[in-house]
Amino acid sequence: MSNRPAAGLRILRRAEVQQRLGIARSTLYAYLDRRSAQFKPDFPRPIRLGATTGFVEHEINEYVLGLMQARRG
């Protein structure tokens, strides 16, 4: 777990993650499913928020930055 301070932490709901990444709900679930051909082991795991789940915003941002850095070679 990161040692970042809790101040400014934001939880993103599934729909916002989909919108930011430009993917469908089924694609998001495929990224998280170990049995899927589209499984992405480095994709941020959701956290439980009562009866629903969310994603930590900075983890999603870091994932996207990693994709951008990998693109550069």
N, C-alpha and C positions, 0 to 999 in steps of 0.2 A: 504494500500500500504506500502511496506517495505521502510525503511529509508536508504537503501543501496546507496552508491555513484554510480553515473552513469558511472564512469570510469570502463572499463573492461566489460561493459554490452555487451552481444552478443545475437542476435536474430537468432533462428534456424528456418529454413524452414521446411515445413511439412515432406518432404522426409528424412531429417536428424533426425527428431524426431522419425519417423517410424524405421529408421535404428538403432538408439540408443536403442529403446525399443524392437526391433525385432517383430514388428506388421505390419499388412497390413493397407492400407489406409482406408478400410472399418471399421476395428477395431478402428482406431483412431477416425473416425467420430462417431462410436457407443459410444465411451467413452465420447464424447461431447454432444450427443443427449439425452435430458431428457426423450424422449419417448422410448429409447432403453433399453432392458434388461441388456445390458452391460454398461449402463451409470455409470460413476464414478464422483460423485459430487466433489471429492477432486482433480480431474485431472486439471492441469493448463489450464486456458482459453487462447485461441489465442488472439493476438492483430492485429489490422488492419494496414496494411502497403500499403496504396494506394489501388490498385486493388487486392492485395493478403494478406495473413495473415502469421504470424510467431509466434513463442513461445519464451518466455524469457528463456534463457539457465539455469540460476540458479533456476528457478521455476521447470523446468524438472528435474534437478539434485536433488532438494529437494524432489520431488515426489518419485524418485527412492530410495533415502535414507530412506524415510518413509516406502516404501515397504520392504526394507531390515530390518529395525528396527522392523516392525510388524512380520516379519518372526521369529525373535528371541524369540518372546513370550512376 
